[in-house]
Amino acid sequence: MQLFAIIVAGLLYAISIFGEDVTLTDENFSAQVASGTWMIKFFSPYCGYCKRLAPIWEQFSNEQGLSANNLHIGELDCTQYGSICDQNKVNGYPTINLFHNGQYIEEYTGEQNAQAMAEYAKSNAQKYI
Ligand SMILES: *[C@@H]1O[C@H](CO)[C@@H](O)[C@H](O)[C@H]1NC(C)=O
């Protein structure tokens, strides 16, 4: 029974790792985003909408099946790395943009809930295989 619990915990941990969103900075943004499909949240730690989005974003990044098809999730703090935000069509916070192989594709304008974001991310990742 205990072994079973350990295995389950391990699996959940593995899933959470796969779904994890990564912190991007001005130093590693380009290199990371250069390959694969990325959903990136550009935010300020201070804005109200960003604070409201934070738990939703975390839930989204933990949705299962997101690691398939070279799909990645990242976030970048525009108060620290503003130049990256300026270069990537970020006009307000939070902005969620879709990238594929380093190219800006579009802004996510769908519903602000984890499930809608996951559907969007998966269907786009599939489109760009
Ligand atoms: C980018 O750099 C930051 C700061 O060094 C680090 O915390 C983060 O994990 C890096 N992201 C990736 C995807 O390597």
The ligand as a Tripos MOL2 file, in Angstrom:
@<TRIPOS>MOLECULE
LIG
   14    14     1     0     0
SMALL
NO_CHARGES

@<TRIPOS>ATOM
      1 C1         16.3440   31.4420  -17.6990 C.3       1 LIG1
      2 O1         17.1810   32.1190  -16.7970 O.3       1 LIG1
      3 C2         16.6240   32.2910  -15.4980 C.3       1 LIG1
      4 C3         17.5860   33.1390  -14.6820 C.3       1 LIG1
      5 O2         18.8680   32.6380  -14.7430 O.3       1 LIG1
      6 C4         16.3650   30.9290  -14.8610 C.3       1 LIG1
      7 O3         15.7710   31.0810  -13.6000 O.3       1 LIG1
      8 C5         15.4460   30.1330  -15.7680 C.3       1 LIG1
      9 O4         15.2720   28.8400  -15.2520 O.3       1 LIG1
     10 C6         16.0250   30.0610  -17.1750 C.3       1 LIG1
     11 N1         15.0320   29.4150  -18.0110 N.am      1 LIG1
     12 C7         15.3210   28.3700  -18.7450 C.2       1 LIG1
     13 C8         14.1830   27.8070  -19.5260 C.3       1 LIG1
     14 O5         16.4140   27.8500  -18.7990 O.2       1 LIG1
@<TRIPOS>BOND
     1     1     2 1
     2     1    10 1
     3     2     3 1
     4     3     4 1
     5     3     6 1
     6     4     5 1
     7     6     7 1
     8     6     8 1
     9     8     9 1
    10     8    10 1
    11    10    11 1
    12    11    12 1
    13    12    13 1
    14    12    14 2
@<TRIPOS>SUBSTRUCTURE
     1 LIG1         1 GROUP 0 **** ****
